[in-house]
Amino acid sequence: GNHHTLTTPSHQPNCQHTHHQTLARIHRTSSDIMAVSGMETVVSSNKTLSGSLAAAYGAGLIRDAIAARGHANIILATGASQFEMLAALVSQDVDWSKVTCFHLDEYVGVGPDHKASFVGYLRERFLNKLQNKPSAFHFVDGTSDPAAECARLGKLIGGVQIDVAFIGIGENGHLAFNDPPCNLETEEPFIVVTLDEACRKQQQGEGWFDSLEAVPKQAISMSMRHILKSSAVVCTVPDARKAAAVHMCVNNPIGPDSPCATLREHPSCVLFLDKASAAQLC
């Protein structure tokens, strides 16, 4: 393959000092750190470890931002890929009262009480588990007019520098709900997107909906360009069903048909994989 295991994180001279320290700590665990197509990649023996390493790394970046400016801004994603990371993130040593949270995407027409709601998911798995609440949490409201909601969220996030985006990759290679072929041009922070069948099948397969027909055909999603404006990206992608998407991310030409491949252009993206999702990298 085109990757190699780094003997020391110092092979990445452009990384921040804290990045070095975190990766050095990770390196002493049972995980391999590789440089894959220029991206730092951490492959763990299982997804619980992978999620906990991603959370620890991301929490370090949040603390750095708070130390530098007194406040941090983050993006949180949802879906099955984020279970272990979020479970570990809520127990990290972070002053959440100095953190503003944004939310990556939501289905059009789905309210917070639906079992598939990403607002409900983030309340249950993140917000409700924190004693010390974030200073603000800007949820995407799937029940309001989609264009108006995109405009509302766009104003909220427009002038904000995102310090850390915690994201995953879909089975079809999407980031947020930017299914291939994705819009790589729009500067709007949030857009209304149409979900392709592979994406909708994944949502049903993960158990969020009882039938394919029940999966909405549209969603409100943060745009590709806006995700990539984040200072750092912590991308957690476990499970064998994501192996092809991870391969796409690392190997495919960058363009609308391979949304996740654009992460290779990001100056500070770390991929957190387990053995199953990294299977096609060897």
Buried (B, 14 or more C-beta within 10 A) or exposed (E): EEBEEBEEBEEBEEBBEBBBEBBEBBBEBEBBBBBBBEBBBBBBEBBBBBBBBBBBBBBBBBBBBBEEEEBBBBBBBBBBBBBBBBBBBBEBEBBBEBBBBBBBBBBBEBBBEBEBBBBBBBBEBBBEEBEEEBBEBBBBBBBBEBEEBBBBBBEBBEEEEBBBBBBBBBBBBBBBBBBBEBBBEBEBBBBBBEBBEBBBBBBBEBEBBEEEEEBBBBBBBBBBBBBBBBBBBBBBBBBEBBBBBBBBBBBBEBEBEBBBBBBBEBEBBBBBBBBBBBBBBE
